Amino acid sequence: MSPDAPTVFVIDDDPSFLRSMVRLLQAAGFPVTAYHSAKAFLESFSATTAGCVVTDLRMPEIDGFALQAALDATGNPLPIIFLTGHGDIPTSVHAMRRGAEDFLTKTAPGTEVIAAIQRALARDQVLRAQRTHRDAARLKIDSLTEREREVLSHVLQGKLNKQIAADLGIHERTVKLHRTALTRKLGARSVAELARLSHDAGMHQDASMPRGTSARPSP
């Protein structure tokens, strides 16, 4: 899989339907890769995979919902469109609540399928840009020393240098030096910018980071 080219990944254990769907999407101009099972797709999946997934719901070994959960767990949850011959309202509601882009039956017009794929690809592009921005913010936060992270945590709580010094048991001048160092590393010129960067990185502003831990939140 190319890490740069958004691709429509079609998964279905019905060979004839899989072929017809591939022909439809290729005729519409989409790069398409087909898989006969969710397992085969996941075995070739990576964190750099871009695009969306069009999948059947009922499949052996790994069904559509299990595939959806597996994608969510990778940290690269491609938008997913369910295209099934076994659709009903409760199932479609369940799929949409779990974040599916759309839930269509296999008898849906090709125009509906194509429109759903266009929305899914646009969504993936936006989410991918957001994750890139988040990861860049996390790298900056993780570049701080343990003491700089402690000072940052107190700054984000609105404390003055004198208060931070008292809390950490260090000289106020040392706090100023740490603040200068961390603002330089983070490229932030104000508390508001520090707060925005910390928020983008997923760091809780109302809680101190424990000693010796990274600002990186759990996956």
C-alpha positions in Angstrom: 0.0 0.0 0.0 1.3 3.4 -0.9 1.5 5.8 2.1 0.7 8.7 -0.1 -2.1 7.7 -2.4 -5.7 7.6 -1.0 -7.2 4.3 -2.0 -10.7 2.8 -1.8 -10.3 -0.6 -0.1 -13.2 -2.9 -1.0 -13.7 -6.0 1.1 -16.3 -8.7 0.4 -16.3 -12.5 0.5 -18.6 -12.6 -2.6 -16.2 -12.8 -5.6 -18.7 -11.7 -8.2 -19.9 -8.7 -6.2 -16.3 -7.7 -5.4 -15.4 -7.7 -9.1 -18.5 -5.6 -10.0 -17.8 -3.1 -7.3 -14.1 -2.8 -8.3 -15.2 -2.1 -11.9 -17.7 0.5 -10.8 -15.2 2.4 -8.7 -12.4 2.2 -11.2 -14.7 3.6 -13.9 -15.5 6.5 -11.5 -11.8 7.2 -11.3 -11.0 5.9 -7.8 -7.8 3.9 -7.1 -9.1 0.6 -5.8 -7.7 -2.4 -4.0 -9.9 -5.4 -3.4 -9.7 -8.0 -0.6 -11.7 -11.2 -0.2 -11.6 -10.9 3.6 -11.1 -8.4 6.4 -8.2 -10.5 7.7 -6.3 -10.2 4.4 -6.9 -6.4 4.4 -5.6 -6.0 8.0 -2.5 -8.0 7.3 -1.4 -5.4 4.7 -2.7 -2.4 6.7 -0.3 0.1 8.1 -0.3 3.5 10.0 0.4 5.3 6.7 -2.5 3.7 4.8 -4.8 6.5 3.5 -8.3 6.3 2.0 -11.5 4.6 3.0 -12.9 1.2 3.4 -16.0 -0.2 1.7 -16.9 -3.5 3.3 -19.6 -6.1 3.6 -21.0 -6.6 7.1 -21.4 -10.3 7.4 -18.1 -12.1 6.6 -16.4 -15.2 8.0 -13.6 -14.8 10.6 -13.8 -11.0 10.9 -17.1 -9.3 10.2 -17.6 -5.7 9.4 -18.1 -4.5 13.0 -15.0 -6.4 14.1 -13.1 -4.8 11.3 -14.3 -1.4 12.3 -13.1 -2.0 15.9 -9.8 -3.2 14.6 -9.3 -0.1 12.6 -10.1 2.1 15.5 -7.5 0.3 17.6 -4.7 1.0 15.0 -4.7 4.8 15.5 -5.4 5.1 11.8 -9.2 4.6 11.7 -10.0 4.9 8.0 -13.6 6.0 7.4 -15.7 2.9 6.7 -18.7 2.5 4.5 -20.9 -0.6 5.1 -22.3 -2.1 1.9 -24.3 -5.1 2.8 -27.2 -7.3 1.7 -28.3 -7.8 5.3 -29.2 -4.2 6.4 -31.8 -3.2 8.9 -32.5 -0.1 10.9 -31.0 -1.2 14.3 -27.8 -2.4 12.6 -27.4 0.7 10.5 -27.9 2.9 13.6 -25.3 0.8 15.5 -22.8 1.3 12.7 -23.4 5.0 12.4 -23.1 5.5 16.2 -19.7 3.7 16.0 -18.5 6.2 13.4 -19.3 4.6 10.1 -19.4 7.1 7.2 -22.5 5.4 5.7 -24.5 2.2 5.8 -25.9 1.2 2.4 -27.4 -2.0 1.0 -25.9 -3.7 -2.0 -28.9 -2.6 -4.1 -28.1 1.0 -3.6 -27.5 3.0 -6.8 -23.9 3.4 -7.8 -24.2 7.2 -7.5 -25.0 6.8 -3.7 -22.0 4.6 -3.2 -19.7 7.0 -5.1 -21.1 10.0 -3.1 -20.4 8.2 0.2 -16.9 7.4 -0.9 -16.2 11.0 -1.8 -17.3 12.1 1.6 -15.2 9.4 3.3 -12.1 10.3 1.4 -12.6 14.0 2.3 -13.1 13.0 5.9 -9.9 10.9 5.9 -7.9 13.9 4.6 -9.2 16.2 7.3 -8.6 13.6 10.1 -5.1 12.8 8.8 -4.2 16.5 8.8 -5.5 16.8 12.4 -3.4 13.7 13.5 -0.3 15.2 11.8 -0.8 18.4 13.7 -1.4 16.6 17.0 1.7 14.4 16.6 3.9 17.5 15.8 2.6 19.1 19.0 3.3 15.9 21.0 6.9 15.8 19.7 7.5 19.4 20.9 6.1 18.6 24.4 8.1 15.4 24.6 11.3 17.4 23.8 11.0 19.1 27.3 13.0 17.9 30.2 11.2 16.5 33.3 11.6 19.8 35.2 10.5 21.8 32.2 7.3 19.7 32.0 6.7 20.3 35.6 7.1 24.1 35.2 4.8 24.0 32.1 2.1 22.1 34.0 2.2 24.8 36.7 2.2 27.6 34.2 -0.9 26.2 32.5 -2.6 26.3 35.9 -2.1 30.0 35.9 0.5 30.1 38.7 3.1 32.9 39.0 6.8 32.2 39.0 6.9 32.8 42.8 4.2 30.2 43.3 5.8 27.7 41.0 9.1 28.1 42.8 7.5 27.5 46.2 5.6 24.4 44.9 8.7 22.9 43.3 11.1 23.9 46.0 13.4 25.8 43.7 14.6 29.4 43.2 12.3 31.8 41.4 15.2 32.6 39.0 15.5 28.9 38.1 11.8 28.9 37.3 12.3 31.8 34.9 15.2 30.0 33.2 13.0 26.9 32.7 10.2 29.0 31.4 12.5 30.7 28.9 13.9 27.3 27.8 10.5 25.6 27.4 8.9 28.5 25.5 11.9 28.5 23.1 11.6 24.7 22.6 7.9 24.9 22.0 8.0 28.1 19.9 5.3 29.7 22.0 5.5 33.3 23.0 2.6 33.5 25.4 0.7 31.4 28.0 -2.2 31.3 25.5 0.1 29.7 22.9 1.4 27.3 25.4 -2.1 26.3 26.3 -3.1 25.9 22.7 -0.1 23.7 22.0 -0.6 21.6 25.1 -4.3 21.1 24.2 -3.4 20.1 20.6 -0.9 17.6 22.1 -3.7 16.1 24.2 -2.2 17.3 27.5 -4.7 18.1 30.2 -4.2 21.7 31.3 -5.8 21.2 34.7 -3.6 18.5 36.0 0.1 18.3 36.8 2.1 15.7 34.9 3.7 13.2 37.2 7.5 13.2 37.5 9.4 11.2 34.9 6.4 10.8 32.6 5.9 12.0 29.0 3.2 14.4 28.0 2.2 11.9 25.4 -1.3 10.6 26.3 -2.3 6.9 26.2 -3.4 5.7 22.8 
